[in-house]
Amino acid sequence: MARSTLYQLVASELRRTIYSGALAPGDQLPTEAELMLAHQVSRNTVRLALGELVNEGLITRTPRRGTVVRERRPLLIHPQREFQPQPSPGEAREAFAWAVSREGRQPSQNIEVSIVQPAEEIASRLELADDELAVVRRRLRFVDGQPYNTNDSYFPLALVSGSEIARPGDITRGANKVLEELGHAQVRMVDDIWARMPTSSEVDRLQLQLGTPVIVYVRVGYDEDDTPVRVAVSVLPADKHLIRYELEGR
């Protein structure tokens, strides 16, 4: 039997064991020697099979524990709910923090705020002139202490200068609420979503496992005058996120 077929069979058996729950997140896989004996294959075949599962994001190799099953609990995202009113107005929270908390998980984030000459892609989405600047709020978001995604939100400097959006620090009620207070509530959104492999800096920031693709999610928000007031660019590791849209027919 061809070696490629052998390692795929071993990988298939291990994959089935993981998906069935027989091996739960955090459980240790058998050693290479044990897998060689159980499947009557060579060490190289076992390593090829394990490498395939690493690339799929199902397992990870750690220096002290060996090969273990990865946590596979994706964060469920409902993009259409970003502008829905929260049930407790007196306890308004930024949309991401609210969504994570609803799942009984702990959100946190690191925030950097700066004034930039935006890249052409961002400037064109904001309909900025060549010399116009933007405020960007760059966020590295965590769930239960693990880096989960990045979110870079761009706003025209002329629109938000002097507001909380242009100042460092968290905005508990969210930047969308500040835009509304400035007279630029977002009434229409346009989303673009695509997948790609991560850049080296994204691998480092998000602590991505080998072979993990990312989802790029860009949302442009428009006010009542149909003027773009925000461009939000999120980079979401594909193994940690599930995006769900709900559409109602007439």
C-alpha positions as CSV (number, residue, x, y, z in Angstrom):
1,M,0.0,0.0,0.0
2,A,1.3,3.4,-0.9
3,R,2.8,5.4,2.0
4,S,0.6,8.4,1.3
5,T,-2.5,6.2,1.6
6,L,-1.2,4.8,4.9
7,Y,-0.6,8.1,6.6
8,Q,-4.0,9.4,5.4
9,L,-5.6,6.3,6.9
10,V,-3.9,6.9,10.2
11,A,-4.9,10.6,10.2
12,S,-8.5,9.6,9.4
13,E,-8.6,7.2,12.4
14,L,-7.2,9.9,14.7
15,R,-9.6,12.5,13.3
16,R,-12.6,10.3,13.9
17,T,-11.5,9.7,17.5
18,I,-11.2,13.4,18.0
19,Y,-14.6,14.3,16.4
20,S,-16.3,11.5,18.3
21,G,-15.2,13.0,21.6
22,A,-13.2,9.9,22.6
23,L,-10.3,12.3,22.7
24,A,-11.4,15.6,24.2
25,P,-9.7,19.1,24.0
26,G,-6.5,18.9,26.2
27,D,-6.2,15.1,26.0
28,Q,-2.9,13.7,25.1
29,L,-2.6,11.5,22.0
30,P,-0.7,8.2,22.1
31,T,3.0,8.5,21.6
32,E,4.6,8.0,18.2
33,A,5.8,4.5,19.3
34,E,2.3,3.6,20.4
35,L,0.7,4.8,17.2
36,M,3.4,2.8,15.2
37,L,2.5,-0.3,17.1
38,A,-1.3,0.2,16.9
39,H,-1.4,0.9,13.2
40,Q,1.6,-1.3,12.2
41,V,3.3,1.6,10.3
42,S,6.6,3.4,10.3
43,R,7.6,6.4,12.4
44,N,7.6,8.6,9.3
45,T,4.1,7.5,8.4
46,V,2.9,8.5,11.9
47,R,4.7,11.8,11.7
48,L,3.0,12.6,8.3
49,A,-0.4,11.7,9.8
50,L,0.2,13.9,12.8
51,G,1.5,16.7,10.6
52,E,-1.8,16.6,8.7
53,L,-3.8,17.0,11.8
54,V,-1.6,19.9,13.0
55,N,-2.2,21.7,9.7
56,E,-6.0,21.2,10.2
57,G,-5.8,22.8,13.6
58,L,-7.0,19.6,15.4
59,I,-3.9,18.9,17.5
60,T,-0.9,20.8,18.7
61,R,2.5,19.7,19.9
62,T,3.9,21.0,23.2
63,P,7.4,20.5,24.5
64,R,6.4,18.9,27.8
65,R,3.0,17.3,27.2
66,G,3.6,15.9,23.7
67,T,0.8,16.0,21.2
68,V,-2.6,17.1,22.5
69,V,-6.1,17.8,21.1
70,R,-6.7,21.5,20.6
71,E,-9.5,23.5,22.1
72,R,-12.2,23.8,19.4
73,R,-14.7,26.3,20.9
74,P,-15.4,28.9,18.2
75,L,-16.8,32.3,19.1
76,L,-20.2,32.7,17.5
77,I,-20.5,36.1,15.8
78,H,-23.8,37.7,14.7
79,P,-22.7,40.7,12.5
80,Q,-26.3,41.9,12.2
81,R,-26.6,42.3,16.0
82,E,-23.9,44.9,16.3
83,F,-26.4,47.8,16.3
84,Q,-29.2,46.1,18.2
85,P,-30.0,47.7,21.6
86,Q,-28.6,45.9,24.5
87,P,-31.1,44.7,27.1
88,S,-29.7,46.8,29.9
89,P,-29.0,50.3,28.7
90,G,-27.6,51.3,32.1
91,E,-24.9,48.7,31.6
92,A,-24.0,49.4,27.9
93,R,-20.9,47.5,26.8
94,E,-18.8,47.5,23.6
95,A,-20.3,45.0,21.1
96,F,-17.5,42.5,21.2
97,A,-17.3,42.4,25.0
98,W,-21.1,42.0,25.2
99,A,-21.1,39.1,22.7
100,V,-18.3,37.3,24.5
101,S,-19.9,37.8,27.9
102,R,-23.2,36.4,26.7
103,E,-21.4,33.1,26.1
104,G,-20.2,33.1,29.7
105,R,-16.6,33.9,28.6
106,Q,-14.2,36.6,29.7
107,P,-13.4,39.4,27.1
108,S,-10.4,41.7,27.3
109,Q,-8.4,43.8,24.8
110,N,-5.3,45.8,24.2
111,I,-5.9,49.2,22.4
112,E,-3.6,51.5,20.5
113,V,-4.9,54.8,19.1
114,S,-3.1,56.8,16.4
115,I,-3.5,59.3,13.6
116,V,-2.5,57.9,10.3
117,Q,-2.3,58.5,6.6
118,P,-4.5,55.5,5.7
119,A,-3.7,53.0,3.1
120,E,-5.4,53.5,-0.3
121,E,-7.9,50.7,0.4
122,I,-9.1,52.3,3.7
123,A,-9.0,55.9,2.3
124,S,-11.1,54.9,-0.7
125,R,-13.7,53.2,1.5
126,L,-13.9,56.3,3.7
127,E,-14.0,58.5,0.6
128,L,-11.1,60.6,1.9
129,A,-9.0,63.0,-0.1
130,D,-5.3,62.3,-0.7
131,D,-4.2,64.6,2.2
132,E,-6.9,63.7,4.7
133,L,-6.0,61.8,7.8
134,A,-7.8,59.1,9.8
135,V,-7.9,58.0,13.5
136,V,-7.3,54.3,13.9
137,R,-8.1,52.3,17.0
138,R,-6.1,49.0,16.8
139,R,-7.3,46.3,19.1
140,L,-6.0,42.9,19.9
141,R,-8.9,41.1,21.5
142,F,-8.7,38.2,23.9
143,V,-11.2,35.6,25.1
144,D,-10.5,33.8,28.3
145,G,-6.9,35.2,28.2
146,Q,-6.2,33.8,24.7
147,P,-5.7,36.1,21.6
148,Y,-8.7,35.7,19.5
149,N,-8.8,38.4,16.8
150,T,-7.6,41.8,15.8
151,N,-9.9,44.8,15.0
152,D,-8.7,48.0,13.4
153,S,-11.4,50.7,13.2
154,Y,-10.7,53.8,11.0
155,F,-12.6,57.1,11.3
156,P,-12.1,60.4,9.4
157,L,-10.0,62.6,11.7
158,A,-12.1,65.7,10.8
159,L,-15.2,63.8,12.1
160,V,-13.9,62.5,15.4
161,S,-11.2,65.0,16.4
162,G,-11.5,65.9,20.1
163,S,-13.9,63.0,20.9
164,E,-13.2,59.8,22.9
165,I,-12.5,58.0,19.7
166,A,-9.3,60.0,19.1
167,R,-8.1,59.5,22.6
168,P,-6.3,56.4,24.0
169,G,-8.2,53.9,26.2
170,D,-11.2,51.8,26.1
171,I,-14.7,53.2,25.3
172,T,-17.0,51.1,27.5
173,R,-20.2,52.0,25.6
174,G,-18.4,51.6,22.2
175,A,-17.2,53.9,19.5
176,N,-20.5,53.4,17.6
177,K,-22.3,55.1,20.4
178,V,-19.9,58.0,20.3
179,L,-20.5,58.4,16.6
180,E,-24.2,58.5,17.3
181,E,-23.6,61.2,19.9
182,L,-21.6,63.2,17.3
183,G,-24.6,63.1,15.0
184,H,-23.3,60.4,12.7
185,A,-25.3,57.3,13.7
186,Q,-24.6,54.4,11.3
187,V,-27.8,53.5,9.5
188,R,-26.3,51.3,6.7
189,M,-23.5,48.8,6.7
190,V,-21.6,47.1,3.8
191,D,-19.6,43.9,4.7
192,D,-16.9,42.2,2.7
193,I,-15.6,38.8,3.9
194,W,-12.8,36.7,2.4
195,A,-10.2,34.1,3.6
196,R,-6.5,34.0,3.2
197,M,-3.4,32.7,4.9
198,P,-2.0,35.0,7.7
199,T,1.0,37.3,7.5
200,S,4.0,36.6,9.7
201,S,3.0,39.5,12.1
202,E,-0.6,38.1,12.4
203,V,0.9,34.7,13.2
204,D,2.9,36.3,16.1
205,R,0.1,38.5,17.4
206,L,-2.6,35.9,17.3
207,Q,-0.3,33.0,18.3
208,L,-1.6,30.9,15.3
209,Q,-0.8,27.3,14.8
210,L,0.8,26.2,11.6
211,G,-1.5,26.1,8.7
212,T,-4.4,28.1,10.3
213,P,-6.1,30.4,7.8
214,V,-7.7,33.7,8.7
215,I,-11.0,35.4,7.8
216,V,-10.8,39.0,6.9
217,Y,-14.0,40.8,7.7
218,V,-14.3,44.5,6.6
219,R,-17.4,46.5,7.6
220,V,-18.1,50.1,6.3
221,G,-20.7,52.1,8.2
222,Y,-22.6,54.9,6.6
223,D,-24.6,57.7,8.3
224,E,-28.0,59.2,7.3
225,D,-26.3,61.3,4.6
226,D,-24.8,58.1,3.1
227,T,-21.3,59.3,4.2
228,P,-18.9,56.6,5.3
229,V,-17.9,57.2,8.9
230,R,-16.2,54.0,9.9
231,V,-14.2,51.2,8.3
232,A,-13.6,48.2,10.7
233,V,-11.1,45.6,9.6
234,S,-11.2,42.4,11.6
235,V,-8.8,39.5,11.2
236,L,-10.3,36.3,12.6
237,P,-8.5,32.9,13.0
238,A,-10.8,30.5,11.1
239,D,-10.6,27.8,13.8
240,K,-11.8,30.2,16.5
241,H,-14.8,32.0,14.8
242,L,-18.2,31.1,13.4
243,I,-19.9,34.0,11.5
244,R,-23.7,33.6,11.4
245,Y,-26.1,35.9,9.4
246,E,-29.8,35.7,10.0
247,L,-32.0,36.9,7.1
248,E,-35.7,37.4,7.1
249,G,-37.8,36.9,4.0
250,R,-40.9,38.9,3.2
